[in-house]
Every structure is written in structure tokens, then in C-alpha cells.
């Protein structure tokens, strides 16, 4: 189980930052190899901290999926609720293990 530390400041902690931080603290168990994030400053922050190469930084998940091959063992899907189903389906077909955050729509569970 991953837990974020208690909030001691007003800046929010984003889900991907929690996982990336855990990976950085446990490099023998996991590492971040790609980042998909629409906000450029957050993309750069996490990708830089995780030493993700420039060619594996994406502003959307679809170009990563379009590579058509696995580049990791698993993906963490932490996107807007309405996009879960499509994203999970695409990465499942590519053979990824999937950790999907916040699945809370019945259509996403079908």
C-alpha cells in the first residue's frame, strides 16, 4: 500500500507524484519509464525527477499506446473518470498490468 504523508502545505499531491516518489525510494522494485501528463510543468517535474527520456514524455496517453508495444510491465491510470474505460481497454490489449485509480462509473466496470 502506498500512503502519502500528511499534508503540511497547501499544494496538492497528485497521484502520479505519489507513485513516482515511491519508485524513486524503491529503485530495485520499480521505476518510472514514461509519463503522460497534459500540464507541461507537471510533466516536466515528474519526468525530470524520474529521469524519463524525452521520447517517453507525452501530453496524452494515446501516443504512448500508439507505440503498439510494451515498454513497461505495468501502467498506472489516473485520468479523468470518463476516460478510464477506453484507456484501460487499450493498455490491457497491449498486455500491461494495470492499476486504475478512481474507477467509479458503472460503465467503467463492465
N, C-alpha and C positions, 0 to 999 in steps of 0.2 A: 504494500500500500504506500502511496506517495502522499505526503502531507506538506502543505505549505506552512511556513512559520506564521505565528500570529502577526496580524497586520500592525505595524508600528508607524506607518506613514500613510498618506492619503493616496498614493499612487496604487492603482490596481495591479494585481498579479495575474497575468494571463496564463491560461492553461499550458500553452506551449512553452512558456518560460519555466514553469514548474518541472515539466518533463526534461527540458534541455538542461536545467540546473542539476537534476538528478543524474542525468547521463554524464555531465561534467564531473560530478563527485564519484561516479562509479564507472570509470572508463573500461574496466575489464568486463563489465556486464552489458554495456550498451553505449552507443554513440549516435549522434545526430549526423546523418549523411545528406539530408536535403531539407529545405524549409520552403513552405508555401504560405505566404502572408501578403494580403493586399496592401497593407500600410508599409510604405518603404522604410520608415525609421525603425519599425519593429522587426521587419525582415532583416535589415542590416544588423541590428543589435544581436538578435539570436544567432544569425548565421555567422557573424564575426566571432562571437563568443564560443561558438561550436566549431570553428574552423571549417565551415562548409564552403566548398569551392564555388566560384562564381557561376559555373554552368549548372549548378544544382540549387539555385535560388530562384524561386518562382513567385509571381504575384497572384497566382491562381493554381489550384491543384490539377487542372486539366492538362497543362503542358507536361507535368510530371507523369501523369498517367499515359500521355501520348508517346512517351518513350517506348511503351509497349513491352517493357521488361522490368523485372525486379531489380532494384538497386539496394534493397534492404530486406531484412526478414519481416519487418512489421511497419505499419503506419499508424499514427495517432490522428484521428479525425476529430477536430474540434472546430467545426464551422457552424454557420447559421443552421438552425433546425431544419428548415425547408430543403436544405441541400444534402442532408445526411444520406438519404436512400440512394441517390444516384452515385455519390462518392463511394459509399460502401460497396455497392454493386460492382463498380468499375475496378476497384482495388482488389476485391475478392476474386474476380475473374483473372486478375494478374497473378494470383497466388499469395498475396500478402496476408499475414496475420493482422488482425485489425483491433485496435482499441478505439471505440467510438464514444465520445463524450456526449452527454445530454440527449440521448435518443428518447424523445417523449411524445412523438406523434404516432398514432396507430398505424398510419401508412408506412412509417419508417420501420415498423416491427414486422411487417408482412413478409 
